[in-house]
Amino acid sequence: YFEIKNYDKDIIVYIYSSIEELHLEVFGEKREEWGVCCGDGNNALKIVSPANPGKIHDYKTMLKILSKCVADLILEDNFPNVPKWFDITTYITELSTEEYTYSKPSIIKLKNENYFNYSDSYFIARYIAETFGKDIVLKILKNSDKYNEILEMSDEEIDAKIEKYYAKGD
């Protein structure tokens, strides 16, 4: 999807037998059940075994989470300035297949350093991918600081189009 050639960096995946084991190793205590995967900042992933995913996820979802996390690492290595409001890996790995949002995804909101919402980021990426296509997605990844020029819209215009897109259910 990202048209990357000759990627030769190792990605290490540590698989834990339970959520409790992962949380104890990473946080020193048990946390929320949904916390089944994290990175360590050195191209390594720590993930709960798909064979024992806990109460929230199933085997298939765990494999998608793993795929998304590997794609995130590869993306960060090749496109170091991916905007936090642009979660394209959730879209391409089909980790979420939701077509409608009950939120109001907003680039302006997500650009605020004190706010982040994975769902909003997914719905923005989904809108851009489905409206403008893969070539535009790649242009944004390669020139993330010029996304307004690439889309020929201001943040306000993009947010308005996103709101209209999901309100109509197109």
C-alpha positions as CSV (number, residue, x, y, z in Angstrom):
1,Y,0.0,0.0,0.0
2,F,2.7,2.5,0.9
3,E,4.9,1.6,-2.1
4,I,7.9,0.9,0.1
5,K,10.8,-1.0,-1.4
6,N,13.8,-2.7,0.4
7,Y,12.6,-2.3,3.9
8,D,15.2,-4.1,5.9
9,K,14.7,-3.0,9.5
10,D,14.0,-5.7,12.0
11,I,10.7,-5.6,14.0
12,I,10.7,-7.7,17.1
13,V,7.4,-9.0,18.5
14,Y,7.2,-10.2,22.1
15,I,4.2,-12.3,22.7
16,Y,2.8,-12.5,26.2
17,S,0.5,-15.4,27.4
18,S,-2.0,-13.1,29.1
19,I,-3.0,-9.5,29.6
20,E,-1.9,-9.7,33.2
21,E,1.6,-10.8,32.2
22,L,1.9,-8.0,29.6
23,H,0.6,-5.3,32.0
24,L,2.9,-6.4,34.8
25,E,5.9,-6.3,32.5
26,V,5.1,-2.9,30.9
27,F,3.2,-1.0,33.6
28,G,3.9,-2.9,36.9
29,E,0.2,-3.5,37.4
30,K,-3.0,-4.7,35.7
31,R,-4.8,-2.0,33.7
32,E,-7.8,-1.9,31.3
33,E,-8.6,-5.1,29.4
34,W,-8.4,-3.4,26.0
35,G,-4.7,-2.7,26.5
36,V,-3.4,-5.7,24.6
37,C,-0.4,-4.2,22.6
38,C,2.2,-1.5,23.0
39,G,5.5,-0.5,21.5
40,D,8.8,0.1,23.3
41,G,10.2,2.8,21.0
42,N,12.8,0.5,19.5
43,N,10.9,-1.2,16.7
44,A,9.6,-3.8,19.2
45,L,6.0,-4.7,19.9
46,K,4.7,-6.3,23.0
47,I,1.4,-8.0,22.4
48,V,-0.9,-10.5,24.1
49,S,-1.1,-13.9,22.4
50,P,-4.0,-14.1,19.9
51,A,-4.6,-17.6,21.4
52,N,-5.5,-15.9,24.8
53,P,-6.7,-12.4,23.8
54,G,-8.7,-11.6,27.0
55,K,-12.3,-10.5,27.4
56,I,-12.5,-7.8,24.8
57,H,-10.8,-9.0,21.7
58,D,-10.8,-12.3,19.7
59,Y,-8.1,-14.1,17.8
60,K,-8.9,-12.4,14.5
61,T,-8.9,-9.0,16.0
62,M,-5.6,-9.6,17.7
63,L,-4.0,-10.5,14.4
64,K,-5.3,-7.3,12.9
65,I,-3.9,-5.3,15.9
66,L,-0.6,-7.0,15.3
67,S,-0.7,-6.1,11.5
68,K,-1.7,-2.5,12.3
69,C,1.2,-2.1,14.8
70,V,3.7,-3.5,12.4
71,A,2.3,-1.2,9.7
72,D,2.6,1.8,12.1
73,L,6.3,1.0,12.7
74,I,7.0,0.7,9.0
75,L,5.1,3.9,8.3
76,E,7.0,5.8,11.0
77,D,10.3,4.6,9.7
78,N,9.5,5.7,6.1
79,F,7.3,8.7,6.7
80,P,8.5,10.3,10.0
81,N,6.0,13.1,10.0
82,V,2.7,11.2,9.8
83,P,0.1,13.5,11.4
84,K,-1.5,12.1,14.5
85,W,-4.9,12.9,13.0
86,F,-4.3,10.5,10.1
87,D,-4.6,6.8,11.3
88,I,-4.4,5.2,7.9
89,T,-3.2,1.8,9.2
90,T,-6.4,1.1,11.0
91,Y,-8.2,1.6,7.7
92,I,-5.9,-0.5,5.5
93,T,-5.6,-3.4,8.0
94,E,-9.4,-3.3,8.4
95,L,-9.0,-3.2,12.2
96,S,-12.1,-1.1,12.1
97,T,-14.7,-1.5,9.4
98,E,-17.1,1.1,10.9
99,E,-18.8,3.2,8.3
100,Y,-20.5,5.7,10.6
101,T,-19.3,7.7,13.5
102,Y,-21.3,9.1,16.4
103,S,-18.5,11.6,17.0
104,K,-17.5,14.7,15.0
105,P,-14.0,13.8,13.7
106,S,-12.0,17.0,13.4
107,I,-8.5,17.7,12.2
108,I,-8.5,21.0,14.1
109,K,-9.5,19.1,17.4
110,L,-6.8,16.4,16.8
111,K,-4.1,19.0,16.1
112,N,-4.5,20.1,19.7
113,E,-1.7,18.5,21.7
114,N,-4.0,17.8,24.7
115,Y,-6.5,15.8,22.7
116,F,-6.4,12.5,20.9
117,N,-9.1,10.1,19.8
118,Y,-8.3,6.9,17.8
119,S,-11.8,6.7,16.3
120,D,-11.7,10.3,15.0
121,S,-8.3,9.7,13.5
122,Y,-9.6,6.5,11.8
123,F,-12.7,8.3,10.4
124,I,-10.6,11.2,9.0
125,A,-8.2,8.7,7.3
126,R,-11.1,6.6,6.0
127,Y,-12.8,9.7,4.5
128,I,-9.6,10.9,2.8
129,A,-8.8,7.4,1.4
130,E,-12.3,6.7,0.1
131,T,-12.9,10.2,-1.2
132,F,-9.5,11.0,-2.8
133,G,-7.8,7.6,-3.2
134,K,-4.5,6.0,-2.5
135,D,-2.4,8.4,-4.5
136,I,-3.5,11.3,-2.4
137,V,-2.9,9.3,0.8
138,L,0.7,8.6,-0.3
139,K,1.1,12.3,-1.2
140,I,0.0,13.3,2.3
141,L,2.3,10.8,3.9
142,K,5.3,12.1,1.8
143,N,4.4,15.8,2.4
144,S,2.4,15.8,5.6
145,D,3.0,19.5,6.2
146,K,1.4,20.3,2.8
147,Y,-1.8,18.3,3.2
148,N,-3.9,21.5,2.9
149,E,-2.4,22.2,-0.5
150,I,-2.7,18.6,-1.6
151,L,-6.4,18.5,-0.7
152,E,-6.9,22.1,-1.8
153,M,-8.8,22.9,1.4
154,S,-8.2,24.5,4.8
155,D,-8.7,22.5,8.0
156,E,-12.1,24.1,8.5
157,E,-13.1,23.1,5.0
158,I,-11.8,19.5,5.5
159,D,-13.7,19.2,8.8
160,A,-16.9,20.5,7.2
161,K,-16.6,18.0,4.3
162,I,-15.9,15.2,6.8
163,E,-19.0,16.1,8.9
164,K,-21.1,16.2,5.8
165,Y,-19.7,12.9,4.5
166,Y,-20.6,11.0,7.7
167,A,-23.9,12.9,8.2
168,K,-25.1,11.6,4.8
169,G,-23.6,8.1,5.3
170,D,-22.0,8.2,1.8
